[in-house]
Amino acid sequence: MIYTIIVVLAALWLLGVVSSFTAGGLVHLLLVIALVLLVVNLLQGRTV
């Protein structure tokens, strides 16, 4: 489940970068959220 959220957030970030629509840095915020979720998940050591 967490990997699905990470993939969706990363895809939205990539779409925003490609389309040059930043919405005030919102797309970069999505990338940061996706990376934080990934790191938290890796540190907790849960298996999906």
Secondary structure, DSSP 8 states (H G I E B T S, - for coil): -HHHHHHHHHHHHHHHHHTT--TTTHHHHHHHHHHHHHHHHHHHT---
